[in-house]
């Protein structure tokens, strides 16, 4: 045990930090999207066919289970996937940051950039949740990267504060 922290404590704090970071990232990227060039927004919306990767994931998962979701259910399940991914990424980061020092590079910036590259630029395309990167304007990629950098820094900031608090509590 390191200053009272176990792997499970690090995972729990990480999941909580990931949820908070997901909320802030969503707020931040929504602001950027709303203030983006209208032509870039139209190109992105056309590439996504008006939906989101999470909505496509919800429909595909439901279809694999033999279920048909209403548009409202797709939105709800998609949001759940989004929040679960944020909590899961935060939990993984919480588990790794003290065990693999390089994970904390750049105060969470490296983690945020890696998360963006793996999920937004890689897994979404590989799982056919979105079309390839060329279908999107550069602004969508920049916004996604910036949002994930915010996610990484917020997650690290919360976990850093939690580490200091547990050190004070347990010595």
N, C-alpha and C positions, 0 to 999 in steps of 0.2 A: 504494500500500500504506500502511495506517495502522498504525504500530507493528508491522509484520510481519504484520498480519492482512489476508488477502484475503477476497473474498466466499466462496470455498470453505471457508476456515478458519472464518468466522463461521457458515456453514451447518452444518459438521460439529460445531462446539461446540454450536450450537443444537439439533441433533438429539440429541446426547448429553444435553444439559440437559433436553430435552423428555421423553426416556425416564425420567430420574430424577424429573422432576416428575410424570409419569404414575404412577409407582409410589407416590410420596408422596400424590398426590391420591386414588388408589384406596384406600390405607390409611385416609386421613382420611375419605373419604365412606362407606366401609364401616362405620367406627366410628359415624358419625352415623346411618346407616341402621339399624344394629343397636340403637341407643338411641332410636329414633324412636317416636312414639306408634303403638301396634299398629293402630289404625283407619286411620291415614295409610298405614302399610305395606301393609295389605290393599287399600286403594283403589289405590295405586300398582301393586302386583302384579297386580291385576285389569286395570288399564289396559294394562299391558305383557303381559298374558296369560302371566305367569310367565317371559317371556323378556327379552332385552335388545335395544336398537337394533342392537348389533353382531351379534347372532345373526340378526336379521331381515336385515341387510345381507349376512351370509354366505349365508343361504338364497337371497336374491334374486340375488346374484352367481352362485352355483352354478347356479341355475335358468336364468339367461340363457346360461350356458355348456353347458346340457344335462346338468348333473350333479345327482345326488341325494346329499345329505350325511346321514350318520347324526347323531344328537344329539351324540355325542362330537366328530365332525368340525365340526359347527356351532359348538360351544364353542371348539374350537381355532382355527378360521378367524376366528371373531368376536373372540377375544382378539388374534389377529394384526392384525386391522383396528384394534382399539383402540390397540395399541402403535404401529402405523404412523401413526395419526392424531396421537398424542402426539409422535412423533419428527418428523413433518412440520410440525406447528404450531411446535414448538421450532426447527426449521430455518428456517422462514419468519420467526419472531421474531428469530432470530440474524442473518439477512440484513438485516432492516429496522431494528433498534434503533439502529445507528450512522448509517444513511442517512436515516432519517426520525425526527428527535428526538421527535416527539409519540408515537411507538410505545412509548417507555419511560415514558410518563406514569404517575405513581403507583407507580413501582418495580415495574412489571409488572401492577399491578391493572387498568389500562385494557385491556391485552392479554387478561388472564384473563376480564374481563367481556365483551369483544367475542367471544372464543372461545366462551364459554357462549351468548351470544345468537345467534351465527351457527350453531353446530352444534346445541346442545341445543334451543333454542327455534325455530330456523329450518329448518336442513337436515334434521334428523331427521323433522320433520313434512312438509316439502316432498317428501322422498324416500319418504314413507309408511313410515318405520322405526318410528315411534311415532304414537299418536293425537295430536290437538291438545292444546295446553297445558291446556285446561279439564278434560281427563280425569284430570289429576294433582292431588294435594293440594298446597297451597302449600309444604308441607315438602319435597317433591321438588324444586321449583324453587329453594327457598332452599339446599338441600343442593348441588344442581348448581352454582348460582352460587358458593357458598362454596368448593366444590372447585376450580372453575376460577380463582377468585381465588388460592387456594393454588398452583395450577399456574403462574399468571403470576408470582407473587412468587418461587417456587422457581426457575423458569426464569431470571428476571432475576438472582437471587442467584448462581446458578452461572455465568452468562455474565459477570457483573460480576467475579467471582473469576478467571475465565479471562482476561478482558481485563487485569486487574492482573498476572497471571502472565506473559502474553505481553509486556506492556510492560516488565517487569523483564528478561525474557529478551532482547528485541530492542531495548530502549531506546527 
